[in-house]
Amino acid sequence: MAAPSHTTIWTWLLALLAAGVAAAAAPFGRALAIGLVLVIALIKAVLVVRHYMHLKREPLIIYAIAAAPLLLVLVLAMALVPDLVWRR
């Protein structure tokens, strides 16, 4: 299967941008809108990483370097859970 062209990926990114703006302006709940925008942003990030940055040909250490800050953010966010859940 041939790789999609840059124009095709750009078109998908543009469509996902429009979907994110539409999700943010939609009349449903704020939490759902935030979740949809985050999912759309994740899809756009995967498209950029795979097709423009060519990370699919990089060694595994590159993924570990990229995952380390994400893991730190997750740990720090989880450290806030007791304060957010059991606040007085």
PDB file with SEQRES, HELIX, SHEET and CRYST1 records, atoms N, CA, C and O in Angstrom:
SEQRES   1 A   88  MET ALA ALA PRO SER HIS THR THR ILE TRP THR TRP LEU          
SEQRES   2 A   88  LEU ALA LEU LEU ALA ALA GLY VAL ALA ALA ALA ALA ALA          
SEQRES   3 A   88  PRO PHE GLY ARG ALA LEU ALA ILE GLY LEU VAL LEU VAL          
SEQRES   4 A   88  ILE ALA LEU ILE LYS ALA VAL LEU VAL VAL ARG HIS TYR          
SEQRES   5 A   88  MET HIS LEU LYS ARG GLU PRO LEU ILE ILE TYR ALA ILE          
SEQRES   6 A   88  ALA ALA ALA PRO LEU LEU LEU VAL LEU VAL LEU ALA MET          
SEQRES   7 A   88  ALA LEU VAL PRO ASP LEU VAL TRP ARG ARG                      
HELIX    1 AA1 HIS A    6  ALA A   25  1                                  20    
HELIX    2 AA2 ARG A   30  HIS A   51  1                                  22    
HELIX    3 AA3 LEU A   55  ARG A   57  5                                   3    
HELIX    4 AA4 LEU A   60  VAL A   85  1                                  26    
CRYST1    1.000    1.000    1.000  90.00  90.00  90.00 P 1           1          
ATOM      1  N   MET A   1       0.836  -1.168   0.000  1.00  0.00           N  
ATOM      2  CA  MET A   1       0.000   0.000   0.000  1.00  0.00           C  
ATOM      3  C   MET A   1       0.887   1.240   0.000  1.00  0.00           C  
ATOM      4  O   MET A   1       1.814   1.340   0.804  1.00  0.00           O  
ATOM      5  N   ALA A   2       0.617   2.153  -0.868  1.00  0.00           N  
ATOM      6  CA  ALA A   2       1.422   3.361  -0.992  1.00  0.00           C  
ATOM      7  C   ALA A   2       1.088   4.332   0.129  1.00  0.00           C  
ATOM      8  O   ALA A   2      -0.046   4.394   0.604  1.00  0.00           O  
ATOM      9  N   ALA A   3       2.082   5.078   0.536  1.00  0.00           N  
ATOM     10  CA  ALA A   3       1.891   6.088   1.575  1.00  0.00           C  
ATOM     11  C   ALA A   3       1.055   7.240   1.019  1.00  0.00           C  
ATOM     12  O   ALA A   3       1.193   7.603  -0.150  1.00  0.00           O  
ATOM     13  N   PRO A   4       0.196   7.809   1.850  1.00  0.00           N  
ATOM     14  CA  PRO A   4      -0.607   8.942   1.370  1.00  0.00           C  
ATOM     15  C   PRO A   4       0.282  10.159   1.103  1.00  0.00           C  
ATOM     16  O   PRO A   4       1.331  10.328   1.724  1.00  0.00           O  
ATOM     17  N   SER A   5      -0.152  10.981   0.187  1.00  0.00           N  
ATOM     18  CA  SER A   5       0.632  12.165  -0.163  1.00  0.00           C  
ATOM     19  C   SER A   5       0.510  13.217   0.934  1.00  0.00           C  
ATOM     20  O   SER A   5      -0.364  13.143   1.798  1.00  0.00           O  
ATOM     21  N   HIS A   6       1.401  14.188   0.878  1.00  0.00           N  
ATOM     22  CA  HIS A   6       1.367  15.271   1.852  1.00  0.00           C  
ATOM     23  C   HIS A   6       0.064  16.059   1.742  1.00  0.00           C  
ATOM     24  O   HIS A   6      -0.456  16.545   2.747  1.00  0.00           O  
ATOM     25  N   THR A   7      -0.456  16.184   0.543  1.00  0.00           N  
ATOM     26  CA  THR A   7      -1.711  16.901   0.350  1.00  0.00           C  
ATOM     27  C   THR A   7      -2.864  16.167   1.033  1.00  0.00           C  
ATOM     28  O   THR A   7      -3.739  16.796   1.628  1.00  0.00           O  
ATOM     29  N   THR A   8      -2.864  14.861   0.950  1.00  0.00           N  
ATOM     30  CA  THR A   8      -3.906  14.066   1.599  1.00  0.00           C  
ATOM     31  C   THR A   8      -3.841  14.224   3.117  1.00  0.00           C  
ATOM     32  O   THR A   8      -4.868  14.417   3.768  1.00  0.00           O  
ATOM     33  N   ILE A   9      -2.639  14.142   3.677  1.00  0.00           N  
ATOM     34  CA  ILE A   9      -2.478  14.301   5.122  1.00  0.00           C  
ATOM     35  C   ILE A   9      -2.869  15.713   5.540  1.00  0.00           C  
ATOM     36  O   ILE A   9      -3.512  15.894   6.574  1.00  0.00           O  
ATOM     37  N   TRP A  10      -2.492  16.707   4.757  1.00  0.00           N  
ATOM     38  CA  TRP A  10      -2.843  18.087   5.059  1.00  0.00           C  
ATOM     39  C   TRP A  10      -4.362  18.272   5.041  1.00  0.00           C  
ATOM     40  O   TRP A  10      -4.915  18.987   5.876  1.00  0.00           O  
ATOM     41  N   THR A  11      -5.024  17.630   4.095  1.00  0.00           N  
ATOM     42  CA  THR A  11      -6.482  17.708   4.010  1.00  0.00           C  
ATOM     43  C   THR A  11      -7.117  17.075   5.247  1.00  0.00           C  
ATOM     44  O   THR A  11      -8.068  17.623   5.805  1.00  0.00           O  
ATOM     45  N   TRP A  12      -6.596  15.923   5.678  1.00  0.00           N  
ATOM     46  CA  TRP A  12      -7.104  15.290   6.895  1.00  0.00           C  
ATOM     47  C   TRP A  12      -6.883  16.189   8.107  1.00  0.00           C  
ATOM     48  O   TRP A  12      -7.771  16.321   8.950  1.00  0.00           O  
ATOM     49  N   LEU A  13      -5.714  16.805   8.200  1.00  0.00           N  
ATOM     50  CA  LEU A  13      -5.447  17.700   9.323  1.00  0.00           C  
ATOM     51  C   LEU A  13      -6.392  18.894   9.320  1.00  0.00           C  
ATOM     52  O   LEU A  13      -6.855  19.325  10.376  1.00  0.00           O  
ATOM     53  N   LEU A  14      -6.676  19.425   8.147  1.00  0.00           N  
ATOM     54  CA  LEU A  14      -7.607  20.540   8.027  1.00  0.00           C  
ATOM     55  C   LEU A  14      -9.021  20.111   8.432  1.00  0.00           C  
ATOM     56  O   LEU A  14      -9.719  20.853   9.124  1.00  0.00           O  
ATOM     57  N   ALA A  15      -9.438  18.932   8.009  1.00  0.00           N  
ATOM     58  CA  ALA A  15     -10.761  18.415   8.376  1.00  0.00           C  
ATOM     59  C   ALA A  15     -10.848  18.169   9.880  1.00  0.00           C  
ATOM     60  O   ALA A  15     -11.877  18.442  10.498  1.00  0.00           O  
ATOM     61  N   LEU A  16      -9.776  17.655  10.464  1.00  0.00           N  
ATOM     62  CA  LEU A  16      -9.768  17.429  11.910  1.00  0.00           C  
ATOM     63  C   LEU A  16      -9.765  18.740  12.682  1.00  0.00           C  
ATOM     64  O   LEU A  16     -10.335  18.826  13.769  1.00  0.00           O  
ATOM     65  N   LEU A  17      -9.121  19.760  12.121  1.00  0.00           N  
ATOM     66  CA  LEU A  17      -9.172  21.084  12.736  1.00  0.00           C  
ATOM     67  C   LEU A  17     -10.610  21.592  12.772  1.00  0.00           C  
ATOM     68  O   LEU A  17     -11.078  22.089  13.796  1.00  0.00           O  
ATOM     69  N   ALA A  18     -11.299  21.464  11.655  1.00  0.00           N  
ATOM     70  CA  ALA A  18     -12.705  21.887  11.591  1.00  0.00           C  
ATOM     71  C   ALA A  18     -13.556  21.075  12.567  1.00  0.00           C  
ATOM     72  O   ALA A  18     -14.453  21.622  13.208  1.00  0.00           O  
ATOM     73  N   ALA A  19     -13.282  19.780  12.683  1.00  0.00           N  
ATOM     74  CA  ALA A  19     -14.027  18.939  13.619  1.00  0.00           C  
ATOM     75  C   ALA A  19     -13.766  19.363  15.060  1.00  0.00           C  
ATOM     76  O   ALA A  19     -14.683  19.353  15.881  1.00  0.00           O  
ATOM     77  N   GLY A  20     -12.539  19.731  15.375  1.00  0.00           N  
ATOM     78  CA  GLY A  20     -12.219  20.199  16.724  1.00  0.00           C  
ATOM     79  C   GLY A  20     -12.909  21.506  17.060  1.00  0.00           C  
ATOM     80  O   GLY A  20     -13.412  21.681  18.170  1.00  0.00           O  
ATOM     81  N   VAL A  21     -12.935  22.421  16.107  1.00  0.00           N  
ATOM     82  CA  VAL A  21     -13.636  23.696  16.330  1.00  0.00           C  
ATOM     83  C   VAL A  21     -15.131  23.450  16.480  1.00  0.00           C  
ATOM     84  O   VAL A  21     -15.781  24.059  17.330  1.00  0.00           O  
ATOM     85  N   ALA A  22     -15.673  22.566  15.665  1.00  0.00           N  
ATOM     86  CA  ALA A  22     -17.100  22.253  15.758  1.00  0.00           C  
ATOM     87  C   ALA A  22     -17.421  21.576  17.089  1.00  0.00           C  
ATOM     88  O   ALA A  22     -18.461  21.853  17.687  1.00  0.00           O  
ATOM     89  N   ALA A  23     -16.546  20.698  17.554  1.00  0.00           N  
ATOM     90  CA  ALA A  23     -16.776  20.022  18.832  1.00  0.00           C  
ATOM     91  C   ALA A  23     -16.723  21.020  19.989  1.00  0.00           C  
ATOM     92  O   ALA A  23     -17.486  20.905  20.948  1.00  0.00           O  
ATOM     93  N   ALA A  24     -15.828  21.987  19.897  1.00  0.00           N  
ATOM     94  CA  ALA A  24     -15.723  22.987  20.963  1.00  0.00           C  
ATOM     95  C   ALA A  24     -16.945  23.900  20.993  1.00  0.00           C  
ATOM     96  O   ALA A  24     -17.326  24.398  22.052  1.00  0.00           O  
ATOM     97  N   ALA A  25     -17.553  24.120  19.837  1.00  0.00           N  
ATOM     98  CA  ALA A  25     -18.711  25.017  19.763  1.00  0.00           C  
ATOM     99  C   ALA A  25     -20.042  24.276  19.842  1.00  0.00           C  
ATOM    100  O   ALA A  25     -21.097  24.910  19.800  1.00  0.00           O  
ATOM    101  N   ALA A  26     -20.018  22.961  19.955  1.00  0.00           N  
ATOM    102  CA  ALA A  26     -21.249  22.164  19.972  1.00  0.00           C  
ATOM    103  C   ALA A  26     -22.039  22.416  21.261  1.00  0.00           C  
ATOM    104  O   ALA A  26     -21.460  22.779  22.284  1.00  0.00           O  
ATOM    105  N   PRO A  27     -23.342  22.225  21.210  1.00  0.00           N  
ATOM    106  CA  PRO A  27     -24.185  22.540  22.365  1.00  0.00           C  
ATOM    107  C   PRO A  27     -24.240  21.463  23.448  1.00  0.00           C  
ATOM    108  O   PRO A  27     -25.060  21.576  24.359  1.00  0.00           O  
ATOM    109  N   PHE A  28     -23.406  20.427  23.389  1.00  0.00           N  
ATOM    110  CA  PHE A  28     -23.453  19.423  24.443  1.00  0.00           C  
ATOM    111  C   PHE A  28     -22.510  19.794  25.578  1.00  0.00           C  
ATOM    112  O   PHE A  28     -21.901  20.864  25.552  1.00  0.00           O  
ATOM    113  N   GLY A  29     -22.385  18.935  26.561  1.00  0.00           N  
ATOM    114  CA  GLY A  29     -21.633  19.223  27.784  1.00  0.00           C  
ATOM    115  C   GLY A  29     -20.173  19.590  27.552  1.00  0.00           C  
ATOM    116  O   GLY A  29     -19.546  19.188  26.572  1.00  0.00           O  
ATOM    117  N   ARG A  30     -19.668  20.361  28.489  1.00  0.00           N  
ATOM    118  CA  ARG A  30     -18.291  20.831  28.390  1.00  0.00           C  
ATOM    119  C   ARG A  30     -17.286  19.684  28.483  1.00  0.00           C  
ATOM    120  O   ARG A  30     -16.298  19.672  27.749  1.00  0.00           O  
ATOM    121  N   ALA A  31     -17.522  18.737  29.360  1.00  0.00           N  
ATOM    122  CA  ALA A  31     -16.610  17.605  29.534  1.00  0.00           C  
ATOM    123  C   ALA A  31     -16.527  16.777  28.254  1.00  0.00           C  
ATOM    124  O   ALA A  31     -15.442  16.349  27.859  1.00  0.00           O  
ATOM    125  N   LEU A  32     -17.655  16.554  27.615  1.00  0.00           N  
ATOM    126  CA  LEU A  32     -17.667  15.800  26.360  1.00  0.00           C  
ATOM    127  C   LEU A  32     -16.929  16.567  25.262  1.00  0.00           C  
ATOM    128  O   LEU A  32     -16.185  15.977  24.478  1.00  0.00           O  
ATOM    129  N   ALA A  33     -17.136  17.871  25.211  1.00  0.00           N  
ATOM    130  CA  ALA A  33     -16.453  18.689  24.209  1.00  0.00           C  
ATOM    131  C   ALA A  33     -14.939  18.653  24.415  1.00  0.00           C  
ATOM    132  O   ALA A  33     -14.185  18.536  23.449  1.00  0.00           O  
ATOM    133  N   ILE A  34     -14.495  18.751  25.657  1.00  0.00           N  
ATOM    134  CA  ILE A  34     -13.065  18.698  25.955  1.00  0.00           C  
ATOM    135  C   ILE A  34     -12.503  17.333  25.577  1.00  0.00           C  
ATOM    136  O   ILE A  34     -11.419  17.243  25.001  1.00  0.00           O  
ATOM    137  N   GLY A  35     -13.235  16.276  25.897  1.00  0.00           N  
ATOM    138  CA  GLY A  35     -12.789  14.927  25.535  1.00  0.00           C  
ATOM    139  C   GLY A  35     -12.663  14.755  24.030  1.00  0.00           C  
ATOM    140  O   GLY A  35     -11.680  14.189  23.550  1.00  0.00           O  
ATOM    141  N   LEU A  36     -13.645  15.236  23.286  1.00  0.00           N  
ATOM    142  CA  LEU A  36     -13.587  15.136  21.819  1.00  0.00           C  
ATOM    143  C   LEU A  36     -12.423  15.929  21.245  1.00  0.00           C  
ATOM    144  O   LEU A  36     -11.724  15.449  20.352  1.00  0.00           O  
ATOM    145  N   VAL A  37     -12.212  17.131  21.747  1.00  0.00           N  
ATOM    146  CA  VAL A  37     -11.103  17.947  21.256  1.00  0.00           C  
ATOM    147  C   VAL A  37      -9.766  17.264  21.550  1.00  0.00           C  
ATOM    148  O   VAL A  37      -8.862  17.293  20.716  1.00  0.00           O  
ATOM    149  N   LEU A  38      -9.635  16.654  22.720  1.00  0.00           N  
ATOM    150  CA  LEU A  38      -8.393  15.952  23.052  1.00  0.00           C  
ATOM    151  C   LEU A  38      -8.181  14.724  22.167  1.00  0.00           C  
ATOM    152  O   LEU A  38      -7.056  14.450  21.749  1.00  0.00           O  
ATOM    153  N   VAL A  39      -9.241  13.992  21.884  1.00  0.00           N  
ATOM    154  CA  VAL A  39      -9.122  12.826  20.996  1.00  0.00           C  
ATOM    155  C   VAL A  39      -8.734  13.271  19.588  1.00  0.00           C  
ATOM    156  O   VAL A  39      -7.893  12.642  18.946  1.00  0.00           O  
ATOM    157  N   ILE A  40      -9.339  14.343  19.112  1.00  0.00           N  
ATOM    158  CA  ILE A  40      -9.010  14.866  17.784  1.00  0.00           C  
ATOM    159  C   ILE A  40      -7.564  15.338  17.751  1.00  0.00           C  
ATOM    160  O   ILE A  40      -6.864  15.110  16.764  1.00  0.00           O  
ATOM    161  N   ALA A  41      -7.104  15.992  18.817  1.00  0.00           N  
ATOM    162  CA  ALA A  41      -5.709  16.443  18.884  1.00  0.00           C  
ATOM    163  C   ALA A  41      -4.754  15.259  18.872  1.00  0.00           C  
ATOM    164  O   ALA A  41      -3.690  15.331  18.256  1.00  0.00           O  
ATOM    165  N   LEU A  42      -5.116  14.175  19.542  1.00  0.00           N  
ATOM    166  CA  LEU A  42      -4.281  12.978  19.544  1.00  0.00           C  
ATOM    167  C   LEU A  42      -4.188  12.373  18.143  1.00  0.00           C  
ATOM    168  O   LEU A  42      -3.114  11.954  17.711  1.00  0.00           O  
ATOM    169  N   ILE A  43      -5.300  12.332  17.448  1.00  0.00           N  
ATOM    170  CA  ILE A  43      -5.306  11.803  16.077  1.00  0.00           C  
ATOM    171  C   ILE A  43      -4.427  12.667  15.178  1.00  0.00           C  
ATOM    172  O   ILE A  43      -3.672  12.142  14.360  1.00  0.00           O  
ATOM    173  N   LYS A  44      -4.521  13.987  15.326  1.00  0.00           N  
ATOM    174  CA  LYS A  44      -3.687  14.878  14.516  1.00  0.00           C  
ATOM    175  C   LYS A  44      -2.213  14.696  14.843  1.00  0.00           C  
ATOM    176  O   LYS A  44      -1.371  14.718  13.945  1.00  0.00           O  
ATOM    177  N   ALA A  45      -1.895  14.517  16.119  1.00  0.00           N  
ATOM    178  CA  ALA A  45      -0.501  14.302  16.511  1.00  0.00           C  
ATOM    179  C   ALA A  45       0.053  13.020  15.896  1.00  0.00           C  
ATOM    180  O   ALA A  45       1.191  12.990  15.428  1.00  0.00           O  
ATOM    181  N   VAL A  46      -0.752  11.968  15.901  1.00  0.00           N  
ATOM    182  CA  VAL A  46      -0.306  10.699  15.302  1.00  0.00           C  
ATOM    183  C   VAL A  46      -0.074  10.865  13.802  1.00  0.00           C  
ATOM    184  O   VAL A  46       0.905  10.345  13.266  1.00  0.00           O  
ATOM    185  N   LEU A  47      -0.967  11.585  13.122  1.00  0.00           N  
ATOM    186  CA  LEU A  47      -0.779  11.824  11.685  1.00  0.00           C  
ATOM    187  C   LEU A  47       0.529  12.571  11.408  1.00  0.00           C  
ATOM    188  O   LEU A  47       1.276  12.211  10.499  1.00  0.00           O  
ATOM    189  N   VAL A  48       0.793  13.601  12.189  1.00  0.00           N  
ATOM    190  CA  VAL A  48       2.005  14.391  11.978  1.00  0.00           C  
ATOM    191  C   VAL A  48       3.250  13.552  12.269  1.00  0.00           C  
ATOM    192  O   VAL A  48       4.213  13.573  11.502  1.00  0.00           O  
ATOM    193  N   VAL A  49       3.227  12.826  13.363  1.00  0.00           N  
ATOM    194  CA  VAL A  49       4.391  12.019  13.735  1.00  0.00           C  
ATOM    195  C   VAL A  49       4.679  10.946  12.690  1.00  0.00           C  
ATOM    196  O   VAL A  49       5.831  10.740  12.311  1.00  0.00           O  
ATOM    197  N   ARG A  50       3.646  10.269  12.231  1.00  0.00           N  
ATOM    198  CA  ARG A  50       3.866   9.155  11.306  1.00  0.00           C  
ATOM    199  C   ARG A  50       4.194   9.595   9.885  1.00  0.00           C  
ATOM    200  O   ARG A  50       4.951   8.914   9.193  1.00  0.00           O  
ATOM    201  N   HIS A  51       3.640  10.718   9.435  1.00  0.00           N  
ATOM    202  CA  HIS A  51       3.784  11.052   8.026  1.00  0.00           C  
ATOM    203  C   HIS A  51       4.727  12.213   7.754  1.00  0.00           C  
ATOM    204  O   HIS A  51       5.310  12.287   6.673  1.00  0.00           O  
ATOM    205  N   TYR A  52       4.890  13.120   8.707  1.00  0.00           N  
ATOM    206  CA  TYR A  52       5.784  14.239   8.465  1.00  0.00           C  
ATOM    207  C   TYR A  52       7.117  14.089   9.182  1.00  0.00           C  
ATOM    208  O   TYR A  52       8.155  14.482   8.650  1.00  0.00           O  
ATOM    209  N   MET A  53       7.097  13.523  10.384  1.00  0.00           N  
ATOM    210  CA  MET A  53       8.327  13.396  11.149  1.00  0.00           C  
ATOM    211  C   MET A  53       9.034  12.065  10.886  1.00  0.00           C  
ATOM    212  O   MET A  53      10.186  11.893  11.284  1.00  0.00           O  
ATOM    213  N   HIS A  54       8.377  11.144  10.238  1.00  0.00           N  
ATOM    214  CA  HIS A  54       8.953   9.853   9.847  1.00  0.00           C  
ATOM    215  C   HIS A  54       9.504   9.074  11.044  1.00  0.00           C  
ATOM    216  O   HIS A  54      10.558   8.445  10.949  1.00  0.00           O  
ATOM    217  N   LEU A  55       8.793   9.119  12.158  1.00  0.00           N  
ATOM    218  CA  LEU A  55       9.262   8.417  13.347  1.00  0.00           C  
ATOM    219  C   LEU A  55       9.048   6.912  13.279  1.00  0.00           C  
ATOM    220  O   LEU A  55       9.553   6.182  14.132  1.00  0.00           O  
ATOM    221  N   LYS A  56       8.320   6.440  12.294  1.00  0.00           N  
ATOM    222  CA  LYS A  56       8.112   4.996  12.219  1.00  0.00           C  
ATOM    223  C   LYS A  56       9.401   4.260  11.859  1.00  0.00           C  
ATOM    224  O   LYS A  56       9.478   3.041  12.013  1.00  0.00           O  
ATOM    225  N   ARG A  57      10.409   4.984  11.385  1.00  0.00           N  
ATOM    226  CA  ARG A  57      11.688   4.356  11.045  1.00  0.00           C  
ATOM    227  C   ARG A  57      12.757   4.592  12.111  1.00  0.00           C  
ATOM    228  O   ARG A  57      13.910   4.202  11.925  1.00  0.00           O  
ATOM    229  N   GLU A  58      12.390   5.218  13.211  1.00  0.00           N  
ATOM    230  CA  GLU A  58      13.357   5.530  14.260  1.00  0.00           C  
ATOM    231  C   GLU A  58      13.437   4.381  15.269  1.00  0.00           C  
ATOM    232  O   GLU A  58      12.508   3.581  15.376  1.00  0.00           O  
ATOM    233  N   PRO A  59      14.550   4.301  16.010  1.00  0.00           N  
ATOM    234  CA  PRO A  59      14.663   3.248  17.027  1.00  0.00           C  
ATOM    235  C   PRO A  59      13.724   3.508  18.205  1.00  0.00           C  
ATOM    236  O   PRO A  59      13.174   4.599  18.356  1.00  0.00           O  
ATOM    237  N   LEU A  60      13.561   2.500  19.015  1.00  0.00           N  
ATOM    238  CA  LEU A  60      12.619   2.544  20.134  1.00  0.00           C  
ATOM    239  C   LEU A  60      12.993   3.608  21.168  1.00  0.00           C  
ATOM    240  O   LEU A  60      12.108   4.108  21.862  1.00  0.00           O  
ATOM    241  N   ILE A  61      14.251   3.963  21.290  1.00  0.00           N  
ATOM    242  CA  ILE A  61      14.672   4.949  22.287  1.00  0.00           C  
ATOM    243  C   ILE A  61      14.017   6.308  22.031  1.00  0.00           C  
ATOM    244  O   ILE A  61      13.768   7.060  22.974  1.00  0.00           O  
ATOM    245  N   ILE A  62      13.739   6.624  20.782  1.00  0.00           N  
ATOM    246  CA  ILE A  62      13.073   7.891  20.468  1.00  0.00           C  
ATOM    247  C   ILE A  62      11.685   7.917  21.103  1.00  0.00           C  
ATOM    248  O   ILE A  62      11.267   8.945  21.636  1.00  0.00           O  
ATOM    249  N   TYR A  63      10.983   6.816  21.049  1.00  0.00           N  
ATOM    250  CA  TYR A  63       9.660   6.740  21.669  1.00  0.00           C  
ATOM    251  C   TYR A  63       9.772   6.838  23.191  1.00  0.00           C  
ATOM    252  O   TYR A  63       8.925   7.456  23.837  1.00  0.00           O  
ATOM    253  N   ALA A  64      10.804   6.237  23.759  1.00  0.00           N  
ATOM    254  CA  ALA A  64      11.005   6.313  25.207  1.00  0.00           C  
ATOM    255  C   ALA A  64      11.292   7.749  25.636  1.00  0.00           C  
ATOM    256  O   ALA A  64      10.805   8.195  26.675  1.00  0.00           O  
ATOM    257  N   ILE A  65      12.068   8.465  24.851  1.00  0.00           N  
ATOM    258  CA  ILE A  65      12.369   9.862  25.166  1.00  0.00           C  
ATOM    259  C   ILE A  65      11.093  10.699  25.091  1.00  0.00           C  
ATOM    260  O   ILE A  65      10.891  11.591  25.914  1.00  0.00           O  
ATOM    261  N   ALA A  66      10.246  10.424  24.127  1.00  0.00           N  
ATOM    262  CA  ALA A  66       8.994  11.165  23.994  1.00  0.00           C  
ATOM    263  C   ALA A  66       7.999  10.778  25.085  1.00  0.00           C  
ATOM    264  O   ALA A  66       7.189  11.609  25.497  1.00  0.00           O  
ATOM    265  N   ALA A  67       8.043   9.548  25.554  1.00  0.00           N  
ATOM    266  CA  ALA A  67       7.081   9.078  26.558  1.00  0.00           C  
ATOM    267  C   ALA A  67       7.447   9.523  27.972  1.00  0.00           C  
ATOM    268  O   ALA A  67       6.571   9.605  28.833  1.00  0.00           O  
ATOM    269  N   ALA A  68       8.707   9.808  28.223  1.00  0.00           N  
ATOM    270  CA  ALA A  68       9.139  10.180  29.578  1.00  0.00           C  
ATOM    271  C   ALA A  68       8.414  11.426  30.098  1.00  0.00           C  
ATOM    272  O   ALA A  68       7.904  11.383  31.217  1.00  0.00           O  
ATOM    273  N   PRO A  69       8.341  12.528  29.354  1.00  0.00           N  
ATOM    274  CA  PRO A  69       7.595  13.686  29.883  1.00  0.00           C  
ATOM    275  C   PRO A  69       6.108  13.400  30.046  1.00  0.00           C  
ATOM    276  O   PRO A  69       5.475  13.919  30.965  1.00  0.00           O  
ATOM    277  N   LEU A  70       5.544  12.580  29.165  1.00  0.00           N  
ATOM    278  CA  LEU A  70       4.129  12.234  29.301  1.00  0.00           C  
ATOM    279  C   LEU A  70       3.878  11.438  30.578  1.00  0.00           C  
ATOM    280  O   LEU A  70       2.868  11.631  31.256  1.00  0.00           O  
ATOM    281  N   LEU A  71       4.803  10.550  30.892  1.00  0.00           N  
ATOM    282  CA  LEU A  71       4.692   9.772  32.128  1.00  0.00           C  
ATOM    283  C   LEU A  71       4.814  10.687  33.338  1.00  0.00           C  
ATOM    284  O   LEU A  71       4.089  10.514  34.317  1.00  0.00           O  
ATOM    285  N   LEU A  72       5.718  11.657  33.285  1.00  0.00           N  
ATOM    286  CA  LEU A  72       5.864  12.608  34.379  1.00  0.00           C  
ATOM    287  C   LEU A  72       4.592  13.418  34.586  1.00  0.00           C  
ATOM    288  O   LEU A  72       4.170  13.622  35.725  1.00  0.00           O  
ATOM    289  N   VAL A  73       3.980  13.879  33.514  1.00  0.00           N  
ATOM    290  CA  VAL A  73       2.733  14.632  33.612  1.00  0.00           C  
ATOM    291  C   VAL A  73       1.639  13.757  34.217  1.00  0.00           C  
ATOM    292  O   VAL A  73       0.859  14.226  35.046  1.00  0.00           O  
ATOM    293  N   LEU A  74       1.575  12.503  33.815  1.00  0.00           N  
ATOM    294  CA  LEU A  74       0.574  11.594  34.363  1.00  0.00           C  
ATOM    295  C   LEU A  74       0.777  11.390  35.865  1.00  0.00           C  
ATOM    296  O   LEU A  74      -0.190  11.406  36.628  1.00  0.00           O  
ATOM    297  N   VAL A  75       2.012  11.202  36.288  1.00  0.00           N  
ATOM    298  CA  VAL A  75       2.308  11.010  37.713  1.00  0.00           C  
ATOM    299  C   VAL A  75       1.944  12.264  38.507  1.00  0.00           C  
ATOM    300  O   VAL A  75       1.352  12.177  39.583  1.00  0.00           O  
ATOM    301  N   LEU A  76       2.303  13.429  37.966  1.00  0.00           N  
ATOM    302  CA  LEU A  76       1.979  14.678  38.668  1.00  0.00           C  
ATOM    303  C   LEU A  76       0.467  14.911  38.725  1.00  0.00           C  
ATOM    304  O   LEU A  76      -0.046  15.399  39.732  1.00  0.00           O  
ATOM    305  N   ALA A  77      -0.243  14.567  37.655  1.00  0.00           N  
ATOM    306  CA  ALA A  77      -1.700  14.713  37.659  1.00  0.00           C  
ATOM    307  C   ALA A  77      -2.332  13.762  38.674  1.00  0.00           C  
ATOM    308  O   ALA A  77      -3.276  14.133  39.372  1.00  0.00           O  
ATOM    309  N   MET A  78      -1.817  12.549  38.756  1.00  0.00           N  
ATOM    310  CA  MET A  78      -2.351  11.589  39.720  1.00  0.00           C  
ATOM    311  C   MET A  78      -2.050  12.037  41.153  1.00  0.00           C  
ATOM    312  O   MET A  78      -2.808  11.715  42.069  1.00  0.00           O  
ATOM    313  N   ALA A  79      -0.968  12.765  41.355  1.00  0.00           N  
ATOM    314  CA  ALA A  79      -0.651  13.269  42.691  1.00  0.00           C  
ATOM    315  C   ALA A  79      -1.668  14.314  43.141  1.00  0.00           C  
ATOM    316  O   ALA A  79      -1.835  14.533  44.341  1.00  0.00           O  
ATOM    317  N   LEU A  80      -2.345  14.959  42.198  1.00  0.00           N  
ATOM    318  CA  LEU A  80      -3.358  15.956  42.534  1.00  0.00           C  
ATOM    319  C   LEU A  80      -4.725  15.354  42.833  1.00  0.00           C  
ATOM    320  O   LEU A  80      -5.590  16.032  43.386  1.00  0.00           O  
ATOM    321  N   VAL A  81      -4.927  14.105  42.479  1.00  0.00           N  
ATOM    322  CA  VAL A  81      -6.243  13.477  42.642  1.00  0.00           C  
ATOM    323  C   VAL A  81      -6.739  13.541  44.088  1.00  0.00           C  
ATOM    324  O   VAL A  81      -7.903  13.885  44.292  1.00  0.00           O  
ATOM    325  N   PRO A  82      -5.934  13.234  45.096  1.00  0.00           N  
ATOM    326  CA  PRO A  82      -6.469  13.328  46.465  1.00  0.00           C  
ATOM    327  C   PRO A  82      -6.946  14.738  46.815  1.00  0.00           C  
ATOM    328  O   PRO A  82      -7.961  14.893  47.495  1.00  0.00           O  
ATOM    329  N   ASP A  83      -6.236  15.754  46.365  1.00  0.00           N  
ATOM    330  CA  ASP A  83      -6.652  17.128  46.650  1.00  0.00           C  
ATOM    331  C   ASP A  83      -7.940  17.494  45.916  1.00  0.00           C  
ATOM    332  O   ASP A  83      -8.759  18.248  46.441  1.00  0.00           O  
ATOM    333  N   LEU A  84      -8.119  16.977  44.732  1.00  0.00           N  
ATOM    334  CA  LEU A  84      -9.305  17.311  43.960  1.00  0.00           C  
ATOM    335  C   LEU A  84     -10.528  16.500  44.386  1.00  0.00           C  
ATOM    336  O   LEU A  84     -11.652  17.002  44.348  1.00  0.00           O  
ATOM    337  N   VAL A  85     -10.313  15.261  44.787  1.00  0.00           N  
ATOM    338  CA  VAL A  85     -11.429  14.392  45.133  1.00  0.00           C  
ATOM    339  C   VAL A  85     -11.889  14.624  46.567  1.00  0.00           C  
ATOM    340  O   VAL A  85     -13.090  14.684  46.829  1.00  0.00           O  
ATOM    341  N   TRP A  86     -10.952  14.753  47.492  1.00  0.00           N  
ATOM    342  CA  TRP A  86     -11.303  14.868  48.898  1.00  0.00           C  
ATOM    343  C   TRP A  86     -11.094  16.270  49.440  1.00  0.00           C  
ATOM    344  O   TRP A  86     -10.705  16.429  50.597  1.00  0.00           O  
ATOM    345  N   ARG A  87     -11.339  17.271  48.644  1.00  0.00           N  
ATOM    346  CA  ARG A  87     -11.185  18.643  49.153  1.00  0.00           C  
ATOM    347  C   ARG A  87     -12.373  19.005  50.041  1.00  0.00           C  
ATOM    348  O   ARG A  87     -13.460  18.442  49.907  1.00  0.00           O  
ATOM    349  N   ARG A  88     -12.150  19.934  50.931  1.00  0.00           N  
ATOM    350  CA  ARG A  88     -13.200  20.304  51.906  1.00  0.00           C  
ATOM    351  C   ARG A  88     -13.862  21.577  51.509  1.00  0.00           C  
ATOM    352  O   ARG A  88     -14.765  22.046  52.201  1.00  0.00           O  
TER     353      ARG A  88                                                      
END                                                                             
